[in-house]
Structures are given as structure tokens and as C-alpha cells.
Amino acid sequence: MSLPEKLQDLSLQVASAEQASLRKRSVYSLTYTDTAQHTVGLSLPIVEKVFQDGDLFASLDMNLPEGYLFERIVDRYPKFPLNKMHLLALMGAGAIGRVTYAQPGQPALPLPGQVSRQELLSGHRSDALFHELVETFLGAGSALSGVQPKVMVPVGDKAALSTPNVIIKTEGVRYPGLSANEWMCLTAARCAGLTVPQFDLSADGQLLVVDRFDLLADGTRLGFEDMAAIMQLRVRDRLSSRKYLGSYEDIAVALRLVCTDVAVALEQFFGYLVFSVLVRNGDAHLKNFAVLYDDQRTWLSPLYDQVTTTIYTYERPGGVESVDRTMALKLRRGARSGEASRARSYPSLIELQAFGREVCGVYNPAAVVVRVQEGMRQALALAEANSAVPSTVRQAMAQAWQDGGLSAR
């Protein structure tokens, strides 16, 4: 995509119709059109018409690429003064959620072809194929946040698609077996009755193919907002740790404020939290929980980005290899700063069930724990039968899940 060095205006569209204009001068200004019918963010209601902020609005900042793909974009535009307006323009129609971005007066760029799902899952030349997809679709609104190498592509074998509909993930050098790791976690969640997107693992275990859950079969796009955006935290900066601020109780409070059916959302969220704890996902931060919305209601999104982090090591100062055995967030609100380490320790099942009753209003939290444990057992059996899952990954996951409370009562 060709970008002007000075980009100060963008058109924000929903369902192919302009809803608002975004301007960057000394501050960011968002102005809804007179004919706007759809909000472009939960904290940006149409009734207020005009919004201004010294930084990009959190509901839009959420869509900016970070991690692996942000680095690839920087490589693609060397010595170019990229700013947040440029990054939104690069997202185009490919941002997660229903809002698309366009430079005024310029037509949307067509996608450069589409990919066969069969080819993705065949396991032939997966590494080379992934990098080819990144090079092909990086400038076509296919950037995503997160450390893991991933890209969005249009997958189908019939009519041309107008937007990327599938997320392709690979493991990268730092985290061997990460695709199989996430496949096992999503399989366990599905077996436990939790809501997850459609997903598949390639035959060689290198690629995880995940269908977008904000994109309906008829092409309708749902609004999407992660918990960091709902809490007005801007987290795109490379070294930002703001997505690790707060607690899981804060997420429950936020869900009470935005969800249409609060009881259902809180019960689902408790299931997600139990799952994250038992599989030992130490990276279940604010951007890994989200809501979907349309013009009538708001509800908790499917579970996504679930991995067992304790099977990997990291290097501490001095070159010492260690394993992170803490959660991404505190369980409860109000822990003093000196208690941060203890507050992020994985809770016991008793503490977890108390959270379910007291914070989420779940009548029988113990039953949720048992259901998640059973889903994990079923996933281990399915992984045993799946030749795409490396035995080293399966064994490490089994041990981590056992340590996480797979059999505890």
C-alpha cells in the first residue's frame, strides 16, 4: 500500500458506509457523520457526535498491530515516519471487529487473491508458506497484535472474499511447539463446553488455522473490543506493560458495565478464568478477553489465545533460565504493590471457587472446575491420537496440566 508521508484524515466505516471521520492535528478528533447509524467503539456513542483526545482513542488503538507483525511493517517501510494514522490505514478492512479504515477519496484495495484451507493444513512447506503469506498480505489489512507470529488471510475455494477471514499462527523460534500447544488448549476448552472459534492444526503441527469469530457466515461483521480498550488502556507501544495492569476482578466489573446479559457473561468468564488457571496460561492478559457487539447487545467473545506458558523458559538477568509461574493479572482487586508477586500466584481451587461465587455470582463453581478438568483429560487423549502433536509437547503439557490442578478436588 502507498502511504502519504503526512496522513491526517481517515474515514471510519461500518458495513461499507462512512460513520465517522478521524483527524489528527494537535489532538485526535473523531466526528460522526450526520447519517451515522453504527458506533465505532463502545466508549464512543453516536449521541455525543464529537470526541477529542491527546492520544488515539482506546477503541481504535486496540486495532494497531504490535509484536511480530509490527516489526514486519517497520521492515516493509524502512526510514518512513510511520505513525498511528499510517498503521490504521494499513489495517484497512482487515481490522478485527466491524470498523474499517480508509484514506478519504481512495477506494479500498482488493485482496491479493485467497488461500486454500487444504494447502494450509497439508503440512507441506508450512514454514515457507507462512512467510510467503506474510509478505503477500501484510499490506492488505492483515496485521494483528501479539508476540506470536500470525497473519490474517482470506481462505476459501470458491467466490472471492472481501476481507481476511482466517488467522494463521506459527510457533516461531522462541516457542517451539506453540501451534500444537494452542491446539491442545483450544481442544480442551471445546471439550469442556467453553465457546471457542473453529480451529485446525496442520498435518506437521506447524500452523494453527483459526476462523475469525467476529465475521459471520453471511459476511456481517460484529463489533469487537478487548478489555484493555474497555478500560481505556492504550497498549500498542513495544514496551508497554499496561495490558498486565489490574485484576481478573476488574474484568468482571467491566463486564457488568458493558454486557447486555450480565449473569451469562460472568458465568462464561468464570469458565474462561478457571480454564486459564488450570492449563497454566500465564499470559491471559487484558487483551486476551473481549466482547462482541452489534447495535442491540454486547456479549462475551469466544475464548482465544490460550496457551500453556509454563512449558517454556525465559532468561532472567545473569543468564539464568527460569519458568514464569505467575498469572498475567492479579486475581482480586486492591492488593498492595508489595504483594504483587503473591497476588499473581495461581490460586488454589478453593480460592478460585470463592471468586466464582463472590465475584461472578456462579451458584456451583465446583461443577465448572470439574467440567474444565474433564475437557483437559479428553484433550490429552485426542492429542495422543493426533500425529501432528509432537510427543515432547504432549508430554510437557500433560505434566503442566497435572501441576496446574488437573486431578485436584
C-alpha positions in Angstrom: 0.0 0.0 0.0 1.2 3.5 -0.9 1.2 5.8 2.2 1.5 9.6 2.1 4.2 10.8 4.5 1.6 13.2 6.1 -1.6 11.4 6.8 -4.0 13.5 8.9 -7.5 12.2 8.0 -9.2 8.8 7.8 -12.7 7.6 7.1 -14.1 5.1 9.6 -16.7 2.8 8.0 -19.1 0.1 9.2 -21.0 -2.1 6.6 -19.3 -0.2 3.8 -20.8 3.2 4.9 -18.9 6.0 6.4 -19.8 6.5 10.1 -17.2 9.0 11.3 -14.0 10.9 10.3 -10.8 10.7 12.3 -8.5 13.7 12.2 -5.0 14.2 13.7 -3.8 17.7 14.2 -2.6 18.8 17.7 -5.1 16.3 19.1 -7.1 13.4 17.7 -10.7 14.3 16.8 -13.5 11.9 15.9 -16.7 13.2 14.4 -19.7 11.2 13.5 -21.4 11.9 10.2 -25.0 13.2 10.2 -26.2 9.9 8.8 -24.2 7.7 11.2 -26.1 4.6 12.4 -23.3 2.5 14.0 -20.9 3.3 16.8 -17.2 2.8 16.1 -16.4 2.0 19.8 -18.3 1.2 23.0 -16.9 4.4 24.6 -17.7 6.5 21.5 -21.5 6.7 21.4 -23.1 8.4 18.4 -25.2 10.7 20.6 -22.1 12.7 21.6 -21.2 13.4 18.0 -17.7 14.7 18.5 -14.7 13.4 20.6 -11.2 14.7 21.2 -8.2 13.2 22.9 -4.5 13.9 23.1 -3.9 10.2 22.2 -5.6 7.8 19.8 -8.9 6.7 21.2 -8.6 3.4 23.1 -11.3 1.7 20.9 -9.2 2.4 17.8 -5.7 2.0 19.4 -6.8 -1.6 20.1 -6.6 -2.3 16.4 -3.0 -1.2 15.9 -0.6 -4.0 15.1 2.1 -4.9 17.6 4.7 -7.6 18.2 5.8 -9.7 15.3 3.7 -8.1 12.5 4.5 -4.6 13.7 8.2 -5.4 13.3 7.5 -6.7 9.8 5.7 -3.5 8.9 8.7 -1.5 10.1 10.9 -3.6 7.9 8.5 -3.1 4.9 8.7 0.7 5.3 12.3 1.5 6.3 13.1 5.1 7.1 9.4 6.0 6.7 7.9 8.1 9.6 5.1 5.7 10.5 2.6 6.9 13.0 -0.7 5.6 14.3 -2.7 7.1 11.4 -0.5 5.2 9.0 -0.9 2.0 10.9 -4.7 2.3 10.9 -4.7 2.9 7.2 -2.6 -0.2 6.7 -5.3 -2.2 8.6 -7.9 -1.1 6.1 -10.8 -3.5 6.0 -8.8 -6.2 7.9 -9.0 -5.0 11.4 -10.7 -7.3 13.9 -14.3 -6.0 14.5 -16.7 -4.1 12.3 -14.8 -0.9 11.8 -12.7 -0.4 8.6 -10.3 2.4 7.8 -9.8 4.2 4.5 -8.0 7.3 3.2 -10.6 9.8 2.1 -11.3 9.6 -1.6 -9.3 6.4 -2.1 -11.1 3.1 -3.0 -10.4 0.1 -0.8 -7.6 -2.1 -2.2 -8.6 -5.6 -3.4 -7.1 -8.5 -1.5 -4.2 -10.2 -3.4 -6.0 -13.5 -4.0 -7.0 -16.1 -1.5 -5.6 -19.3 0.0 -6.8 -22.9 0.1 -7.5 -24.3 3.5 -6.4 -27.7 2.2 -3.0 -26.2 1.4 -2.6 -24.7 4.8 -3.4 -27.9 6.6 -1.5 -30.2 4.3 1.8 -29.7 6.2 3.8 -29.3 3.1 6.4 -26.5 3.3 4.5 -24.8 6.2 7.3 -22.5 7.2 7.9 -21.2 3.7 4.2 -20.9 3.1 3.7 -18.8 6.3 6.4 -16.3 5.3 5.0 -16.1 1.8 1.6 -15.2 3.3 3.1 -12.5 5.5 4.8 -10.9 2.5 1.7 -11.2 0.4 -1.0 -10.0 2.8 0.9 -7.7 5.2 -0.1 -4.5 3.4 -3.7 -5.7 2.9 -5.2 -5.1 6.3 -3.9 -8.4 7.8 -1.8 -7.2 10.8 -2.5 -8.4 14.3 -1.3 -7.7 17.9 0.7 -10.1 20.0 4.2 -11.6 20.2 3.4 -14.8 18.3 4.0 -14.8 14.5 0.5 -14.6 12.9 -1.2 -13.1 9.9 -4.8 -12.9 8.6 -5.6 -14.2 5.2 -8.7 -14.9 3.0 -9.3 -18.6 2.9 -11.8 -20.2 0.5 -12.0 -22.2 -2.6 -15.0 -20.5 -4.3 -16.0 -16.9 -4.7 -13.5 -14.1 -3.9 -13.6 -12.8 -0.4 -13.7 -9.1 0.5 -11.8 -9.4 3.8 -9.4 -11.8 5.6 -11.4 -14.4 7.4 -8.8 -16.7 8.9 -5.9 -16.2 11.3 -2.8 -18.2 10.6 -0.4 -18.7 13.5 3.0 -20.4 13.7 5.4 -21.2 16.5 8.4 -19.1 15.9 11.9 -19.7 17.2 11.4 -18.8 20.9 8.4 -21.0 21.5 8.8 -24.4 19.8 5.5 -26.4 19.5 3.4 -23.3 20.2 0.9 -24.1 17.5 0.3 -27.7 18.9 0.2 -26.2 22.4 -2.6 -23.8 21.5 -4.4 -26.6 19.6 -4.4 -28.7 22.7 -5.7 -25.8 24.8 -8.5 -24.9 22.4 -9.4 -28.6 22.1 -9.6 -28.9 25.9 -11.8 -25.7 26.1 -14.1 -27.0 23.4 -14.4 -30.4 25.2 -15.2 -28.5 28.4 -18.1 -26.8 26.7 -16.5 -23.4 26.5 -17.1 -21.3 23.5 -14.1 -21.3 21.1 -13.7 -20.4 17.4 -13.3 -23.0 14.7 -9.7 -24.1 14.5 -7.4 -26.7 12.8 -3.8 -27.8 13.1 -1.7 -28.5 10.0 -0.5 -32.1 9.5 3.0 -31.2 10.5 1.9 -29.3 13.6 3.5 -26.1 12.4 0.4 -23.9 11.6 -2.7 -23.3 13.6 -5.6 -22.1 11.5 -8.3 -20.1 13.5 -11.5 -18.8 11.9 -12.4 -15.2 12.8 -15.4 -15.2 15.2 -16.3 -11.5 14.5 -17.1 -12.4 10.9 -20.5 -14.2 10.3 -21.2 -16.6 7.5 -23.2 -14.0 5.6 -20.4 -11.5 5.7 -21.8 -9.5 8.6 -19.1 -8.1 10.8 -19.6 -7.8 14.6 -18.1 -5.1 16.8 -15.1 -6.3 18.9 -13.5 -4.7 21.9 -10.9 -6.2 24.2 -10.8 -5.5 27.9 -7.8 -3.1 27.7 -9.8 -0.9 25.3 -12.9 -1.0 27.5 -10.7 0.0 30.5 -9.3 2.9 28.3 -5.7 1.5 28.2 -3.7 2.1 25.1 -1.2 -0.8 24.8 0.4 -0.8 21.3 3.8 0.6 22.3 6.5 -2.0 22.1 7.5 -1.9 25.7 4.0 -1.3 27.1 3.0 -3.4 30.1 -0.4 -1.8 30.5 -2.2 -4.9 29.4 -0.9 -6.6 32.5 -2.3 -4.0 34.9 -5.3 -4.7 37.1 -7.0 -8.0 38.0 -9.5 -10.5 36.8 -12.0 -9.0 39.2 -11.6 -5.7 37.2 -12.6 -7.7 34.1 -15.7 -8.9 35.9 -16.6 -5.4 36.9 -16.1 -4.2 33.3 -18.4 -7.0 32.0 -21.1 -5.8 34.4 -20.9 -2.4 32.8 -21.0 -3.3 29.2 -22.7 -6.7 28.7 -26.4 -6.9 27.9 -26.9 -10.2 29.9 -24.6 -9.8 32.8 -25.3 -13.1 34.5 -24.5 -15.1 31.4 -21.3 -13.1 30.7 -20.0 -13.5 34.2 -20.6 -17.3 34.2 -18.8 -17.6 30.9 -16.0 -15.5 32.1 -15.6 -17.6 35.2 -15.3 -20.7 33.0 -12.6 -18.9 30.9 -10.7 -18.0 34.1 -10.8 -21.5 35.5 -9.5 -22.8 32.3 -6.6 -20.3 32.1 -5.6 -21.2 35.6 -5.8 -25.0 35.2 -3.9 -25.0 31.9 -1.3 -22.6 33.4 -1.7 -19.8 30.9 0.4 -17.1 32.4 -0.3 -14.7 29.5 -4.1 -14.3 30.0 -3.9 -10.5 30.0 -6.4 -7.8 29.3 -6.2 -8.1 25.5 -7.0 -11.8 25.7 -10.5 -11.2 26.9 -13.0 -9.3 24.8 -16.7 -8.7 24.0 -18.6 -8.7 20.7 -21.4 -6.3 20.0 -24.0 -5.2 17.4 -26.4 -2.4 17.6 -28.7 -4.1 20.1 -26.5 -6.1 22.5 -23.0 -6.8 23.8 -21.7 -10.2 24.9 -18.5 -12.0 25.9 -16.5 -13.2 22.9 -15.3 -16.8 22.4 -12.1 -17.9 24.3 -9.0 -17.2 22.2 -5.1 -17.0 22.5 -4.9 -19.8 25.1 -1.6 -21.5 25.6 0.2 -23.3 28.4 3.1 -20.9 29.2 4.9 -23.0 31.9 6.4 -25.4 29.4 8.7 -22.6 28.2 11.6 -20.9 29.9 12.8 -17.3 29.8 16.2 -15.8 30.6 16.5 -13.9 33.8 19.2 -11.2 34.4 22.5 -13.0 34.7 21.6 -15.6 32.0 19.6 -17.9 34.4 16.9 -19.9 32.7 13.6 -19.8 34.6 9.9 -20.6 34.3 7.2 -18.0 34.9 4.8 -19.5 37.4 2.6 -16.4 37.9 -0.6 -15.2 36.3 -0.8 -12.2 33.9 -3.1 -10.4 36.3 -3.9 -10.4 39.9 -7.0 -12.4 40.9 -8.6 -9.8 43.1 -8.5 -6.0 43.2 -6.7 -4.0 45.9 -3.6 -6.0 46.5 -0.8 -3.6 47.7 2.2 -3.2 45.4 4.5 -5.0 47.8 2.2 -8.0 47.5 2.2 -8.1 43.7 4.2 -11.3 43.3 2.0 -13.2 45.7 -1.2 -11.7 44.3 -0.3 -13.0 40.9 0.4 -16.6 42.1 -2.0 -19.2 40.8 -5.0 -19.6 43.2 -6.0 -22.8 44.9 -9.2 -24.4 43.8 -10.8 -23.1 47.0 -9.8 -19.5 46.2 -10.9 -19.9 42.6 -14.3 -21.2 43.6 -14.7 -18.4 46.1 -14.0 -16.0 43.2 -16.8 -17.7 41.2 -19.3 -17.3 43.9 -18.4 -13.9 45.2 -17.4 -12.0 42.1 -19.2 -13.8 39.2 -22.3 -15.0 41.1 -21.8 -18.6 40.0 -24.1 -20.9 42.0 -21.9 -24.1 41.7 -18.3 -23.1 40.8 -17.0 -26.5 41.7 -19.0 -28.0 38.8 -17.3 -25.6 36.4 -13.9 -26.8 37.7 -14.8 -30.4 37.2 -16.1 -29.7 33.7 -12.8 -28.0 32.7 -10.8 -30.8 34.2 -12.7 -33.4 32.1 -12.2 -31.3 29.0 -8.5 -31.3 29.7 -8.4 -35.1 30.0 -10.3 -35.5 26.8 -7.9 -33.2 25.0 -4.9 -35.2 26.2 -6.5 -38.4 24.8 -7.1 -36.6 21.4 -3.6 -35.3 21.4 -2.3 -38.8 21.9 -4.2 -39.9 18.7 -3.1 -36.8 16.7 0.2 -37.4 14.9 0.6 -33.7 14.3 1.1 -33.0 18.0 4.8 -33.7 18.9 5.2 -36.2 21.7 7.5 -33.8 23.5 4.8 -31.1 23.5 2.1 -33.5 24.6 4.2 -34.8 27.5 5.2 -31.4 28.7 1.6 -30.2 28.5 0.4 -33.2 30.4 2.8 -32.5 33.2 2.0 -28.8 33.3 -1.7 -29.6 33.5 -1.2 -32.1 36.2 0.7 -29.5 38.2 -2.0 -27.0 37.4 -4.7 -29.0 39.2 -6.0 -31.4 36.6 -6.8 -34.0 39.2 -7.3 -31.8 42.3 -10.6 -31.6 44.0 
